[in-house]
Amino acid sequence: MLKNFLNNNKEYPVLAGISAGLYPVLFYYSRNFDMSKSWEHLLYFTGVFILLPALAFLIFHRLSKLVIFKPYQKYVLPFLNLFTFLFILKTFVFVPIERKIIVGIFIVSLLFAIFLYRHLKKLIVIELLLALIGIFSVSQIIFQKLTYSDTWKQQPDDIENVVFKKKPNVYFIQPDGYVSFSTLNDDFYNVGNNAFETFLETTNFKTYPDFHTNYKSTLASNSSAFMMKHHYYDFNLDKQEVENAREIIISENPVLNAFKSNGYETYFLSETYYFLNNRPKMGYDHSSIPYGKVPFLNKGLGEVQPVLEPLKRYLSDSIQTPKFFFIQILKPAHINTTAGSSQGAAVEREKWIERLKESNELMKNLIIEILDKDPQALIILMADHGGFVGLNYTGEGDTKTENIAIKKSIFSTNLTIHWPKNEVPEYDSKLKTPVNVFRILFTYLSGNEKYLQNLQADESYICLTGGTEPGVYKYVDGSGNYVFEKIEPEKGK
């Protein structure tokens, strides 16, 4: 069959189009499955990168048979096939337009069409063989997903059925990478923050100075906080996240379910579509970012989206039920992630401080707007992780360190709360890490202290790949001491 395919004189424009797009799509899935596993992604990739090329190839092939184009007919399919194959591959690797690369692809494809056009069918065979390898790789990933155990999500009590006696509007505002106020005074940061801290004091916020995150990244921290459980990064050193993190945060979790079952209208407001990249089912009643604004292919966080204006709009709507808001703010964020993108520790610090000022200004405006409309609001300012200031780039944190200042820079996290009527529960001393914040909040709202019996360990974990045996390690223990202890899967789970 293969010999007949290579030796006959028949042309295969549709097959040439399919083969040009099939492997690049599978290549992308094999490396970005979690970012593209929705049915919408599958339909988009199939339509745009496989079916559309096949249709275009067929049209151009028929046009090439016209008398005016007849001398160039033999070059059309070879050029289109290689150009499309390389262009789609480039698109998946470098999402932005890379003009120099495109010019190079054009020249290579043109030379192939002129001098090697007779070998088009061999190229198609090579592309299909690569696609078979891609199918095998993607099949392995799908099998891993289907056999994944999510037993870590199981709750030790009936907190998912909690009944609230108090129902204030709840505003969970999360500035990315905002360390505790006390850490801002440390040598790595050494930045004055008095104006914002004074503003919070005058508006009756209480700050928890020794608060620290459980996990070093946004997805890992939030998935643990919303599940009210530890996941230990699934002991996956490659991803250093947790399976289905975006679905946990956006689609369904005990926190969101508890608010809904108690009659709350729920709102997700964010400056970025980071949580929405793989199009998880929207579990909130309202979102400030519609999926129409979320590109199927993206690098980075995209353009900053407003949160203040949507908040004003939602605060003024006619919905009379209590409201829960999750408001994600991009800044101050952490320093750059790789050595190539870093400008050095000193410059990264200065940039972080500038972003801190911008974050303070936005949060101040949000708080003023909330308290103006809702004086008895329950407002939680809780960051997801530290800023990593003091390092050259965040990846340096993957190497073992005994430097407590570095550990604090990674895990120190801000928690500041506006309690309704300034009635602070006596058990608020248990507010030490994100994993227990909502469990303690639900205790306050329900008036039932039984939920405090199953608090998770207030410990911080990190994936280390350098300077020690690779694995998941405890960096902060339940008493707030900085330690170094490897966590084994059987112990963690």
Residue, then its C-alpha position, 0 to 999 in steps of 0.5 A: m500500500l505504501k509503495n503504491f502511494l509513493n509510486n502512483n501519479k495521483e495527487y492527494p491535496v486533502l491528505a497533504g492538508i491533513s498531514a500538514g496540521l495533524y502532527p503540530v496539533l498533537f505536538y501541542y497537546s503532548r506538551n500543553f494538554d492541561m491548557s487545551k483539554s476542553w472540547e472547545h479547544l479540540l474543535y478549534f484546533t481540528g477546524v483551524f489547523i487540520l480541516l481548514p488547511a485540507l480545504a485550502f489545499l483542495i481549492f488551491h490545487r484545483l486553481s493550479k489546474l487553470v491554464i494560467f497557473k498550469p506551469y506552476q502546478k507541480y510546485v503548489l502542493p509541496f510548497l503549501n504542505l511544508f509551509t503549513f506544517l512549519f508555520i503551524l508548528k511555529t505558531f504553537v511554539f511561538v504564539p506571537i507573530e515572529r516575522k523573521i521565522i516566517v520569512g525563513i519558513f517561506i524560503v525553506s518551503l519555496l526551495f523544497a517546492i522548486f528542487l524537491y517537489r517530487h518528494l512530497k509524498k515522502l514528506i507526507v509519510i514522514e508527517l504521518l509517522l510523526a503524527l503516530i508518535g504524537i498519538f502515542s504520546v497524547s494517549q499516554i497522557i489521557f490514560q494518566k488523566l483517566t487513572y488519576s486518583d483525587t482522593w485527597k479532595q475528600q473532606p474529613d467532616d460535613i463542612e460542604n453542608v455547612v449552614f450559615k447563621k450570618k450571611p454578610n457579603v464576602y469579598f475575597i481579594q487576592p493580590d498576587g505575590y504580596v508578602s506580609f507587612s512584616t516581611l516588607n521590612d526585611d533586608f530583601y524587600n526593605v520598602g515602606n508601606n505605611a500609607f496603605e497599612t494606615f489606610l487599612e487600620t483606619t478602616n478597621f482591618k485586622t492584619y495577621p503578621d505571621f501568615h504564610t502560604n502553603y504552596k509557592s505558586t498561584l494554582a497550587s495555593n488556590s486549589s488547596a485553599f478552595m479545597m481546604k485540603h493539602h495536595y502536596y503538588d501531587f508529588n509531580l516535580d515536572k508540573q509542580e502544580v496539581e491535577n485539574a487546578r483550574e477546574i478546582i478553582i473555577s468550576e467546583n469546590p467545597v467553598l463555592n458550593a457552600f456559598k451557593s447552598n447558602g443562597y449566595e450569588t457568586y462573582f469571579l473578577s480578575e485582571t487576567y484570564y489565567f484561571l480560564n486558559n483551558r476553558p473550565k466550566m464556569g462555576y460562578d454565577h458571574s464572571s468579569i471575563p467572558y470566554g469570548k475574550v480568552p484566546f485558544l492560544n496564548k503566552g503570558l497573561g494577556e492584557v490587563q482586564p478591569v476589576l473596579e468597574p465590574l465590581k461597581r456594576y455588580l454592587s449596584d445590580s438588583i440582586q438581593t441575595p448575599k454575594f461572594f466575590f473572588i477578585q484576583i489582582l495581578k500585582p505585585a506578582h513575583i519576580n521573573t521566572t527564568a534566568g533569561s527573563s531576569q534583569g538581576a535581583a536588584v532590578e527585579r526588586e525595584k520592579w516589584i516595589e513599583r508593582l506593589k504601589e500599583s497593587n496598593e492603589l487598586m486595593k484601596n479603591l476596591i475597598i473604598e467602593i465596597l465599604d461605601k456600598d457595603p459597610q458591614a462587608l466581610i473583606i479578606l485580603m489574602a495573597d497566594h504566595g510571596g514575591f521571591v524578591g532577593l532571588n534573581y528569578t523564581g526558578e532559583g527557589d527550586t534549589k535547596t536553601e537554608n537561607i531563612a530570608i529566601k524561604k520567607s520571600i517565597f512563602s510569607t503572605n499577606l492576610t488582612i481581614h475586615w470583620p463585620k461590625n469589627e467583631v473578631p472571633e476569638y479563634d482567629s489566632k488559628l489563621k496561619t495559612p490559606v488552607n484553613v482560611f475558609r474552614i475558619l471563615f465557615t466556622y464564623l459564619s455558621g457559629n459551629e466550632k466543630y469545623l475547627q476540629n479538622l484544620q489542616a497542618d499549617e505547613s509550607y511545601i516546595c518541590l526541590t530539584g536541585g541541591t538535594e534529592p528531588g522531591v517535595y519538601k516541608y519548608v515551614d512547620g505547623s509552628g511557623n519554624y523554618v525546617f527542611e524535611k522530605i515528604e513521602p507520597e504515602k505520608g503526604k496522602 
